[in-house]
Amino acid sequence: MKKKIVLCAAVLFTMSLLVGGIASAQTRLLIGTGGLSGVYYPIGGAIAQIITKKVSGLEATVQTSAAGLENIRLLSLDQIDMGLVQNSDAYNAFQGLSNFQDKPIKNIRGVSVLYPQPIQIIVQADSKIKSFYDLKGKRVGVGAPGSGEENTFRRLMVAYNMTYKDMDAKMISLAEQTNQFKDRHIDAMWYVSGLPASGILDVASVLSIRMVPIMGKERDALIKADPYFTKSTVKKGVYPGMTEDVETIASPAYLICLEKLKTDDVYRITKAMFENVKDIAAAHKQGEYIQLKTALVGSTIPLHPGAEKYYKEAGLLK
């Protein structure tokens, strides 16, 4: 009897080691997203679920962050494996421009362009601000200092031959802009975000709003100068009271990863993502824009070999 008990214990111990070995064989990936109220978080969460459920040997979880630039910083420090960013930030980081002049980030690679992030200048419906030029002399939220939003605002000021001296610029976060706009402490909000942005919806629930267009020769010059910008149209009805389409530009959301990730892993991740895009669309409306045919439109850094392998297989690359 004692021998049987000892034998059973030995078998159970061996099985626990095997199970532990199998569990440890799972490669865990961490995906940097954004704040809980943003678009990056649900989109990143859906991608993480696809990886965990559909890609054998991999398990992915998301990490909230201050979004794009923070995700690039975390990638540079090897603290996350993948991240959602603005493609403009990825371009600047890899090329050593803007915030990255002192230290280019070379350990990042592209996986897929995801969805457009239109620039949205929001004013009250009865505001006299009709164009970017009309921001002169106004109180304008431009994003947190050094953020992707604030960097993009700087690029537009160049195109319109303006500087911060021309306005009362408030370098505050998107959440702070929402509150200050509702309290009428600022005249214009500045968002670079997927649609609809929760902060703008919040404002539209209590105030009548309007979106200021970005168009004409200034937009054309900006797109020509910066490869990461694309033309974009925000359709009427996206926000309450918005009765007509508005022309603007966009800096698409971009899924990037560490260069060191295994080729086969990134290949299988990319493949699984595009085979299950409906799951991403179910998590957030912006997921509807994630399509294979636009996966490389606006891609600004070298692709990871695993993603490149998939796109060649899918016929997007030769």
Residue pairs with C-beta under 8 A, 6 or more apart in sequence:
25 57
26 57
26 58
26 59
27 57
27 58
27 59
27 265
28 58
28 59
28 60
28 61
29 48
29 51
29 58
29 59
29 60
29 61
29 81
29 82
30 60
30 61
30 62
30 63
30 79
30 80
30 81
30 82
31 44
31 47
31 48
31 60
31 61
31 62
31 63
31 80
31 81
31 82
31 83
31 84
32 44
32 62
32 63
32 65
32 70
32 71
32 74
32 75
32 80
32 82
32 83
32 84
33 40
33 41
33 43
33 44
33 45
33 62
33 63
33 64
33 65
33 67
33 71
33 83
33 84
34 40
34 41
34 44
34 64
34 65
34 66
34 67
34 68
34 84
35 41
35 64
35 65
35 66
35 67
35 175
36 64
37 175
37 198
37 199
38 67
38 174
38 193
38 198
39 193
39 194
39 197
39 253
39 284
39 286
40 67
40 68
40 84
40 253
41 62
41 64
42 283
42 284
43 84
43 114
43 115
43 194
43 253
43 280
43 283
43 284
43 286
43 287
44 62
44 84
45 62
45 283
46 279
46 280
46 282
46 283
46 284
46 287
47 60
47 255
47 273
47 280
48 60
48 61
48 62
49 60
49 279
50 272
50 273
50 276
50 279
50 280
51 58
51 59
51 60
51 269
51 272
51 273
52 58
52 59
52 60
54 272
54 275
54 276
55 265
55 268
55 269
55 272
57 265
58 265
58 268
58 269
60 82
63 74
63 80
65 71
65 74
65 83
66 144
66 147
67 84
67 85
67 147
67 148
68 83
68 84
68 85
68 86
68 89
68 147
68 148
69 85
69 89
69 99
69 146
69 147
69 148
71 80
71 83
71 84
71 85
72 83
72 85
72 89
72 90
72 93
72 105
72 108
72 256
74 80
74 83
75 83
75 105
75 107
75 108
75 256
75 257
75 258
76 93
76 105
76 107
76 108
78 107
78 258
81 257
81 258
81 261
82 111
82 255
82 256
82 257
82 258
82 261
83 255
83 256
83 257
84 114
84 253
84 254
84 255
85 148
85 253
85 254
85 256
86 117
86 148
86 152
86 192
86 228
86 251
86 252
86 253
86 254
87 113
87 228
87 251
87 252
87 253
87 254
87 298
87 299
87 300
88 148
88 151
88 152
88 155
88 226
88 228
88 229
88 251
88 300
89 148
89 151
90 108
90 110
90 228
90 254
90 256
90 300
90 301
91 97
91 227
91 228
91 300
91 301
92 98
92 99
92 100
92 151
93 99
93 100
93 104
93 105
93 108
93 301
94 104
94 105
94 106
94 108
94 300
94 301
94 302
95 104
96 103
96 104
98 151
99 146
99 151
106 259
107 258
107 259
107 260
108 256
108 257
108 258
108 259
108 301
109 256
109 257
109 258
109 259
109 301
109 302
109 303
109 304
109 305
109 307
110 254
110 255
110 256
110 299
110 300
110 301
110 302
110 303
110 304
110 307
111 255
111 256
111 257
111 266
111 269
111 270
111 303
111 304
111 307
112 254
112 255
112 270
112 273
112 274
112 290
112 295
112 296
112 307
113 252
113 253
113 254
113 255
113 294
113 295
113 296
113 297
113 298
113 299
114 252
114 253
114 254
114 255
114 286
114 289
114 290
115 194
115 252
115 253
115 286
115 287
115 289
115 290
116 194
116 230
116 232
116 250
116 252
116 253
116 289
117 192
117 193
117 194
117 250
117 251
117 252
117 253
118 192
118 193
118 195
118 232
118 234
118 248
118 249
118 250
119 152
119 156
119 190
119 191
119 192
119 214
119 232
119 248
119 249
119 250
119 251
120 189
120 190
120 191
120 192
120 193
120 197
120 200
120 211
120 234
120 248
121 129
121 132
121 135
121 188
121 189
121 190
121 211
121 212
121 214
121 248
122 181
122 188
122 189
122 190
122 191
122 200
122 203
122 209
122 210
122 211
122 212
123 129
123 187
123 188
123 189
123 209
123 210
123 211
123 212
124 187
124 207
124 208
124 209
124 210
125 207
125 208
125 209
125 210
125 241
126 208
127 187
127 188
127 210
128 134
129 135
129 138
129 187
129 188
129 212
130 212
131 212
131 213
132 156
132 160
132 162
132 212
132 214
132 218
133 160
133 162
134 212
135 162
135 166
135 167
135 188
136 162
136 166
136 167
137 166
137 167
137 168
138 167
138 168
138 187
138 188
139 167
139 168
139 170
139 185
139 186
139 187
139 188
140 167
140 168
140 169
140 170
140 186
140 187
140 188
140 190
141 170
141 172
141 176
141 177
141 180
141 181
141 186
141 188
141 189
141 190
142 149
142 150
142 153
142 169
142 170
142 171
142 190
143 149
143 150
143 152
143 153
143 171
143 172
143 173
143 174
143 177
143 190
143 192
144 150
144 171
144 172
144 173
145 171
147 173
148 192
148 251
149 174
149 190
149 191
149 192
150 171
152 192
152 251
153 169
153 190
155 222
155 226
156 214
156 222
157 163
157 164
157 166
159 218
159 219
159 221
159 222
159 225
160 218
170 177
170 180
170 186
172 180
174 191
174 193
174 197
174 199
175 199
177 186
177 189
177 190
177 191
177 199
178 189
178 199
178 200
178 202
178 203
180 186
181 188
181 189
181 203
181 207
182 202
182 203
182 206
182 207
188 212
189 199
189 200
189 203
191 197
191 199
191 200
192 251
193 199
193 200
194 253
194 284
194 286
195 234
195 238
195 285
195 286
196 238
196 239
196 285
200 209
200 239
201 239
201 240
203 209
204 239
204 240
204 241
205 240
208 241
209 239
209 241
209 242
210 241
210 242
211 234
211 239
211 242
211 246
211 248
212 246
213 246
213 247
213 248
214 247
214 248
214 249
215 247
215 248
219 231
219 247
219 248
219 249
222 229
222 249
223 229
223 230
223 231
223 249
227 298
227 300
228 251
228 252
228 298
228 300
229 249
229 250
229 251
230 249
230 250
230 251
230 252
230 297
230 298
231 247
231 249
231 250
232 247
232 248
232 249
232 250
233 245
233 246
233 247
233 248
234 242
234 245
234 246
234 248
235 245
236 242
236 243
236 244
236 245
237 243
252 297
252 298
253 286
254 298
254 299
254 300
256 301
257 266
257 304
259 304
261 304
261 306
262 306
263 304
263 305
263 306
263 309
264 306
265 306
266 304
266 305
266 306
266 307
267 306
267 307
267 309
267 310
268 306
269 306
270 306
270 307
270 310
270 311
271 310
273 280
273 290
274 292
274 295
274 310
274 314
277 287
277 290
277 291
279 287
280 287
280 290
281 287
281 288
281 290
292 314
292 316
293 316
295 311
295 316
296 303
296 311
296 316
296 317
303 311
308 317
311 317
312 318
